[in-house]
């Protein structure tokens, strides 16, 4: 595992962050704890709670109680509800403070390293909420404040200077708006968390080959189908599924890890084996020529 600076405090986090939520809890309390232990054994010291679910908080708190708290980083998503049936999105000052206090009480973690707001719309985040979050930070119950999302409103949140962390989708086909936002966030000394490194648009060979191909017109008219030749898929993302010794997901994760702007990339897993498999990617160098193929495919996407 590799580690990178995170935030103005100068702490170091693993290049992978293990994201934990309903899927992790579905196999039971002990299985969810085992995922965390597998992550720790692989060198992962950064964990994200996808909701303020008290059961999830209990799992994480018990699993990390055996580790020096200074050596791990815990991110809590806020605004998503508590993960239980009927819970609603809530960006009110009272709702966020209550969610934070409950997670801290149940988990025994002492503090949350990053409070990350989940895709708030511009009208959802009142000034009173920001004041409440700053009060939590001042009391050291929270170390850093962050915002997560991909909509245009994220540019506004980055420009306010109110947040320390930006969580953003980041993958081989991220458009210029995302890349520009990441650059502006870094200029403001924000730490960057990446997610969505393996988008649905690239998860099968067919999708990867046709992600930016022109659509066929009415009655099937339009560009003729490319014949099956050794050159089929050139200039597309088809190579993601044709690289020896690498899966498409591993290539996409490796690409996200190469960018020095990204402090850590969020991964999800429901088995210990998957955690261990993904944890090997930071130690591998992308095969020669792949960066050039990625850029060729990105140019093709932009031109389409």
N, C-alpha and C positions, 0 to 999 in steps of 0.2 A: 504494500500500500504506500501511496505517496501522500504528502501533507502540504497544505498551502496556508498562507496567512489568511485570516478571516476577521474583517472589521478593524476598527481603529484601536481596539484593545491589544491587537497583535497576537491573538490566540491562533493556534494552528488546528485545522480540521482536515480529516481525511478527504481525498479527492472524490470519494463516494459518500453519499448520505443515504442511509437506509430509511425508507418511508414506510410507516406503519399505520394501518387503519383497519377497516372492517374485514378486508380479505385476510389480514394476518390473524385476526381474532377468530375467524370462522372455523379454524381447526382446533380451537381450544386454548386455554390459558397457558398451559405448559408448552404447547407447540409454538405459540407466539413468543414466549420467553426464549425458546430454543433458537428462533431466528435472530434475536438480539445477541445471544451468546455466539452464534456462528459469525455474525458481523464483527463482534469484538475479537474473536480469534483470527479473523482475516485482516485485522488492523483498522476496521471502521470505528471511528469515534464520534461520528455525527449521525444523529437520529431525528426524524421528523414525526410528530404526532399529527395525523391528518385531521383529527377532530379533538374536541375536548371531552371525549367519552371517558368517564371515570374508570371504567374497566381497563381501557387502553392505558390510562395514566398509571393504574395500579401495576399492570404488566411491566411497563417501562421502568417505573420506580423500583420495583423489586429486582429486576434484572440488573439495573445499573447501581444498585446499592452496594455491590461488591467491588465497585471501581471508584477510584479517587474522583470525586465530582469535578475537580479542576481539569481532568483529562478528557472529559466528554462534553459534547455540545448537543443541546436539545432544542429543537425548534417546535413551536406549537402553532398550528393553524387556528386563526380566530375568524369568526364570522360564519363558520360553516355549520354551526349548531354543535350539539354534543354527541352526534352520531346515533342517538336513540330515535325510535319511531316518533314522528310528529314534531321533531325539533326543527326550528326554522333558522334561516340566516338572520343574524343579529349583530349589527355593527354599533349598537348603542353603547354608551359609556358604561351603563349598569350591566348590560349583558356581557361585555368583554371582561370587565373587572371580576364579575362573578365566575365566569368560565376560568379565568386565570387562577383565581384564589382556590377554586375547587380542585383544579389539576395539581396545584402545588400542595394542597392539603392531602390529597389522596396519594400522590406519588412520593412525597417526602423529598423531592429533588432540591428544595431550598430556593432555587431560582430557575427561570427559563432563560436560555441564552438568546433566543430570537422569537419574538412574537410576530407572526407573519399573517397579514390580513389577506384573506382569500378573494381576489378579484372584486374589490369593492367598486361599485359604480360611483360616479362623481357625486350623485345626490345621496348616496348611502352613508357617506362618511362626514359626520357633523364635526364642528369645531370642538364640541364637548367631548367627543370620542378621542380626538387627538390629545386633548388636555388630560384625559384619564390615562391614556397610554403613556404620556410623558411623566405622569405622576407615578405610574408603575415602574418606569425606568429610573426615576429619581430615588425610589425606595429600594432599588436594586432587586426587586422581584423579577424584573426583566432587564437584560443587559442591552439588547439591540431591538430596534423596531424595523419591520420590513413590510413590503407589499408585494403581492404575487399576482400575475396576470399577463395577458397579451394584448388587451384592447388599447386603443389610442389614449384612453384616460391614464394609462400608466406613464405616459410622457409627462402629464401634469403632475403626478405624484412624485416622479423623479425630480422634477424641477423645483418642487417646494423646499427641498432640503430637510424635510421633516423625518425622512426615513434613512436608516443605515444600511438596509439590505434590499436588493431587488431579486425576486425569483421570477425567472422568465423561461418560456420554452426555448430550447436551443438545440438545433440539429443540422444535418448536412444540407438541408434545403430551407433553412431559415431565411426569410426575406430581408430586404435592406432596412425595413423599419425596426425589426428586432435588433439587428446588428448596430444600427445607429443608437438605439435606446441603451444597449449595453455599453457602448462607448461613452455616452453622456453620463451614465451612472458611474462608470469608473472615473470620469473626470471630476465627479463629486465625491470621490473616495467611498462609494458604496461597495459593499461586498456583493458578489453575484452568485446566486444559486441557479443551476440549470435544471430543467425538467423536460419531459417529452422528447428525450433524445432519439427515440425510435418511433416516429409517427406512423399512424395507421396507413398513410398514403404510400409507405415504403415497405410494409411488412410482408408482402408476397412478391415473388418474381414478376408477375404480371403487372402489379401496381408500380413497382420500381421501374419497369421498362417503359411504361406509358404515362408516368406521372405528369409529364408536360406535353404529351403528344396531342396534336390537333384532333378534336372530336370529329367523328364522321357526321356528315350532313343528313338532310332529309332523305329517307329511303336508302340510307347506307352510302350515299354518294359522298365523295370527299377523297382524302388521301388514301391510296390503296394500302392494303396490309403489307408490312415489310416481310419479305420472304425469310424463311428459316435458313440463314447463312451464318458463318462464323462471325460476321460483322454485325449481326442483328443485335440491337441494343446499344451500339456505340453512341457515345454522347448522352446517354441516359444513366439512370441509377441502377441499371441491370447488374452491373458488376458487384453490387452489394451482396447478391446471392450467388456469385460465381467465383469468389475469392477463396482459394485453397487454404484450409486451416483456420478460416474465420467464418463466423456466422454474420448475417447482415446486422443483427443487433450488436454484436461485438464491435464491428466496424463503426457503427453509428456512435456507440458509447466512446470508443477510442478517439473519434473525431472531436467529440465534445470536450474530452479531457485534454486535448492538445492545446486548446485556446487558453492562454494565460489569464484572460479576464475572468474565467469561470473558477471560482474557489472550490466548488463541489457540485457534483451532479447527482440528482436524486434517482435512486433505483427502487423498484418494488419487487418483492419476492414472497412466495408462500411456502417455500421449502428451503431447508438449510443448504441443499445442494446448489440451488440457484444462487443463493447468496455467495457461496464459495466460488462458483463459476464466474459471476460478474466481478468479484473482487480480484480476479486474476488479470483483468483487462488493463488496469493502470500500469502494470509491470511490463506490458507488451508494447513494442513500437509498431505502428502501422506499417504494412508492407510497402516497399519502395514503389512509387508510381501511383499509389492510391490518392494522395492529396491532389495530384494533377487530374486524376479521373473525377474526383469530387468537384473540382473547380470547373471542369468541362461540362459536367452535368448541371451545375448551378447556372452557368452561362446559358445553357440550353433552356433551362426553366425560365430564366429572366427574359429570354427572347421569345418564348412561346406566347 
